[in-house]
Amino acid sequence: MAGTLYLVGTPIGNLGDFSPRAVQTLSEVDFIAAEDTRVTLRLLNHFSIKKPLLSYYEHNKRARGGEILRRLEAGENCALVSDAGMPAISDPGEDMAALCAEHGIPVTVVPGPCAAITALTLSGLPAGRFCFEGFLSTGKKSRREHLAALAGEERTMIFYEAPHKLRATLADLRAAFGDERRVVLARELTKLHEEVQRMTLAEADAYYAQNNPRGEYVLLVAGCPPAPEEPAEGGMERARELAAAYMEQGLPRVDAVKRAAKETGVLRSELYKAVL
């Protein structure tokens, strides 16, 4: 009988966020596949867990993935962890989960902290609908294409970024979305020096031109404002009639046009020309 792959969420900063179920799972599996065995060893030592560790990261995932699969097929249970947060989110654990699904190996999740959701929760930006974009490509062409595809995105967008790339990324976001688009920069989440900055992209660009970025960042960019609805057929004529009625009631022309435009959805400038 095949073993099970457990995807286990680990703390993104505060060790108090590691759940009792996660501790129990790591204590009971046969071995642990870790993004960086040194980082995971510190976590295991803190919770007095002693288990064999196997490295599994971006540059060895093909060879090591096959090895893990064979051990699972032989009946061993494996817990897969990243350095921080949920494995498979901007993490090669995604490939391991897909490989197991392809070969009929049971996969289950022990939920834990996630930097993207943590940052979204406290951002103050709309959280009902959002899109996770992860790390932008380092290639200029693919990066431009990625951001161009998001030009009309109305949902809150979530990006990850390393400190040494933050300035370039802010410049690219500003070029793609404009100076006044709101952005939230969250770093050191759940740690002692947690910091959340809320500003426009122009302000963020200017701030980090003078200040060195520190720590891993989650960037949350407000979505594109929805395009104004097209007025219904005959909307301009209806707007002219309303404006005329308001002027007959004594409203100045400018105020009458403004009110009629708001009620009918036509462009104020176009209605003003029509009234004249």
C-alpha positions in Angstrom: 0.0 0.0 0.0 1.3 3.4 -1.0 2.3 6.0 1.6 0.9 9.6 1.8 2.5 12.9 1.0 1.7 15.5 3.6 2.1 19.2 2.6 2.8 20.9 5.9 2.6 24.7 6.4 5.4 26.1 8.5 5.7 29.5 10.3 6.5 32.6 8.3 8.1 34.2 11.3 6.5 33.4 14.6 7.1 29.8 15.8 4.0 30.1 17.9 2.0 29.8 14.7 3.1 26.2 14.2 0.0 24.0 14.8 -0.1 21.0 17.1 -1.3 18.9 14.2 1.8 20.0 12.2 4.1 19.0 15.0 2.3 15.6 15.3 2.5 15.0 11.5 6.3 15.8 11.4 6.8 13.5 14.4 5.0 10.6 12.8 6.1 10.5 9.1 9.0 8.4 7.9 11.0 11.3 6.5 10.7 15.0 5.7 11.5 16.7 2.3 12.6 20.2 2.9 13.5 23.2 0.8 16.5 23.9 3.0 17.4 21.2 5.4 19.3 23.7 7.6 16.3 25.9 8.1 14.0 22.9 8.7 16.4 21.4 11.2 16.2 24.5 13.4 12.4 24.1 13.4 12.6 20.4 14.2 15.0 21.1 17.0 12.8 23.7 18.5 9.9 21.2 18.7 12.2 18.3 19.7 11.4 16.3 16.5 14.0 13.9 15.1 13.4 12.7 11.6 15.5 12.0 8.5 15.7 15.0 6.2 15.9 15.1 2.4 16.6 18.2 0.4 14.0 19.1 -2.2 14.2 22.4 -4.0 14.0 24.1 -7.4 17.3 22.9 -8.8 17.1 19.2 -7.7 13.3 18.7 -7.9 13.4 16.4 -11.0 15.9 13.8 -9.6 14.8 14.1 -6.0 11.1 14.1 -6.9 11.5 10.6 -8.5 13.3 9.4 -5.4 10.5 10.6 -3.1 7.9 9.1 -5.4 9.6 5.7 -5.2 9.7 5.8 -1.4 6.0 6.8 -1.3 5.1 3.9 -3.6 7.0 1.6 -1.3 4.7 2.6 1.6 6.7 5.4 3.4 5.0 8.6 4.5 6.6 11.9 3.6 6.0 15.4 4.9 7.0 18.2 2.5 7.8 21.6 3.9 9.1 24.9 2.5 11.3 27.3 4.5 8.3 29.3 5.5 4.6 29.2 4.7 2.6 26.8 2.6 4.5 24.4 0.2 3.4 24.6 -3.4 2.8 28.4 -3.2 5.6 29.8 -5.3 7.5 26.7 -4.3 8.5 23.4 -6.1 6.2 21.5 -3.8 3.6 22.2 -6.5 5.5 19.8 -8.8 5.7 17.1 -6.1 2.0 17.3 -5.5 1.3 17.0 -9.2 3.7 14.1 -9.5 1.9 12.2 -6.7 -1.5 13.0 -8.2 -0.4 11.7 -11.5 0.7 8.4 -10.0 -2.2 7.9 -7.6 -0.3 8.7 -4.4 -2.5 10.1 -1.7 -1.8 13.8 -0.9 -3.2 15.7 2.1 -2.5 19.1 3.6 -1.8 20.3 7.1 -2.7 24.0 6.7 -0.5 26.7 8.1 0.6 30.3 7.6 0.8 31.9 4.2 2.4 35.2 3.6 0.1 36.2 0.7 -3.1 35.6 2.7 -1.6 37.2 5.9 -0.7 40.3 4.0 -4.0 40.5 2.1 -5.9 40.2 5.4 -4.2 43.3 7.0 -3.7 45.3 3.8 -7.0 47.3 3.8 -7.4 46.6 0.1 -10.4 44.7 -1.2 -10.0 41.0 -0.2 -13.2 39.5 -1.6 -11.6 38.9 -5.0 -7.8 38.8 -5.6 -5.2 37.2 -7.8 -1.8 35.8 -6.7 1.0 36.6 -9.1 4.0 35.4 -7.1 7.5 36.4 -8.2 7.8 38.4 -11.4 10.2 37.0 -14.0 13.7 38.4 -14.0 13.6 38.5 -17.8 12.6 42.0 -18.9 10.5 40.8 -21.8 8.4 38.2 -19.9 8.1 40.7 -17.0 6.7 43.4 -19.3 4.3 40.9 -20.9 3.2 39.6 -17.4 2.4 43.2 -16.3 0.8 44.2 -19.6 -1.6 41.2 -19.2 -2.7 42.7 -15.8 -3.4 46.2 -17.1 -7.1 45.8 -16.8 -7.1 43.5 -13.7 -9.8 44.8 -11.3 -8.9 42.4 -8.4 -6.3 43.1 -5.8 -3.0 41.7 -7.1 -0.4 40.0 -4.8 3.3 39.8 -5.6 6.3 38.4 -3.8 9.6 40.2 -4.0 13.2 39.9 -2.6 14.8 43.1 -1.2 17.5 43.4 -3.8 14.9 43.4 -6.6 12.3 45.6 -4.9 13.4 49.0 -6.5 13.3 47.6 -10.0 9.9 46.0 -9.4 8.4 49.1 -8.0 9.6 51.0 -11.1 8.0 48.4 -13.4 4.7 48.4 -11.4 4.6 52.2 -11.6 5.2 52.1 -15.4 2.5 49.5 -15.8 -0.2 50.8 -13.5 0.5 54.5 -13.0 1.7 56.8 -10.3 -1.5 57.0 -8.3 -2.3 53.2 -8.0 -2.4 52.2 -4.3 0.2 49.6 -3.1 0.7 48.0 0.3 4.2 46.8 1.1 4.3 44.2 3.9 7.5 42.7 5.3 8.7 40.8 8.4 5.2 39.5 8.8 4.4 38.0 12.2 7.9 38.9 13.4 9.0 41.5 16.0 9.7 44.2 13.4 6.6 43.6 11.2 6.0 46.6 9.0 3.1 47.5 6.7 3.3 50.5 4.4 0.3 51.9 2.5 1.0 54.5 -0.2 0.9 55.1 -4.0 3.3 53.5 -6.4 4.9 56.9 -7.0 5.4 57.4 -3.2 6.8 53.8 -2.8 9.2 54.4 -5.7 10.4 57.6 -4.1 10.7 56.2 -0.6 12.8 53.2 -1.6 15.0 55.4 -3.8 16.2 56.9 -0.4 15.8 53.9 1.9 17.3 50.4 1.6 14.7 47.6 1.3 15.1 44.9 4.0 13.5 41.5 4.4 11.2 39.6 2.0 8.3 41.7 0.8 4.7 41.0 -0.1 3.3 43.6 -2.5 -0.4 44.2 -2.8 -1.5 46.4 -5.7 -5.0 47.7 -5.9 -6.9 46.6 -8.9 -7.8 48.8 -11.9 -10.9 50.9 -11.3 -13.8 49.4 -13.3 -14.6 51.1 -16.6 -17.7 53.3 -16.5 -20.8 51.7 -17.8 -21.9 52.7 -21.2 -25.1 54.7 -21.0 -28.2 53.0 -22.3 -29.5 53.7 -25.8 -31.1 57.1 -25.8 -29.2 58.1 -22.6 -27.9 61.4 -24.0 -31.4 62.5 -24.9 -32.7 61.6 -21.4 -29.8 63.4 -19.8 -30.5 66.6 -21.9 -34.1 66.5 -20.7 -33.1 66.1 -17.1 -30.6 68.9 -17.3 -33.2 71.2 -18.9 -35.7 70.3 -16.2 -33.2 71.0 -13.4 -32.4 74.4 -15.0 -36.1 75.2 -15.2 -36.2 74.5 -11.4 -33.5 77.2 -10.9 -30.2 75.1 -10.9 -27.2 76.8 -12.6 -26.4 75.1 -15.9 -23.1 73.5 -14.5 -24.9 72.0 -11.5 -27.8 70.8 -13.6 -25.5 69.1 -16.1 -23.4 67.5 -13.3 -26.6 66.1 -11.6 -28.1 64.8 -14.8 -24.8 63.2 -15.9 -24.5 61.4 -12.6 -28.0 60.0 -12.8 -27.8 58.8 -16.4 -24.2 57.7 -16.6 -23.3 59.9 -19.6 -20.0 61.8 -19.7 -20.4 65.2 -18.1 -18.3 66.9 -20.8 -20.4 65.4 -23.6 -23.7 66.4 -21.9 -22.4 70.0 -21.4 -21.7 70.3 -25.1 -25.1 68.8 -25.9 -26.9 71.3 -23.6 -25.0 74.2 -25.1 
